[in-house]
Structures are given as C-alpha cells and as structure tokens.
Amino acid sequence: MSQTLIRSLKSQNTSLQGEVERLAIGIDNLSRQLADALNLLKPHHPEFVASIVGDDTGEKVPVVIVDGDPEDDA
C-alpha cells in the first residue's frame, strides 16, 4: 500500500472513532432522559412503565396503533 493510502485510511479511522464516541454520548444522554421521564411517569401509570422496562406486572397494557396520516383526520 502506498503511504498516501495508509495516511488516508488512518485519518478516516480517526474520524470514524470520533463519530462513534459522539454517538455513544448522545445515546447515553437519551438513555438518562428516558429514565428520568419513566421515573416521573411511574407514580401515575405504573403498569405502563413496567411494560416499558420489562417488569411483568401480570396486567396487560393496551397498545394504541394509529394508521394513516394525522392530516387525514382533519
């Protein structure tokens, strides 16, 4: 391999490693925000929160599925 190609690949690798680190930080932030939101919601809808975090309460939580474009309902 030529030195130019090697330098280019090393540069791309460094750039990609930086991007991966930024994305990991973003995911960590989203995870913390979700945990905070679920903690606030838990006193009001414990069954729903349990279904999200994987705790089995034995109760079935209804799921609402919306098809179509909300603009169609107007």
Secondary structure, 3 states (H helix, E strand, C coil): CCHHHHHHHHHHHHHHHHHHHHHHHHHHHHHHHHHHHHHHHCCCCHHHHHHHHCCCCCCCCCCCCCCCCHHHHC
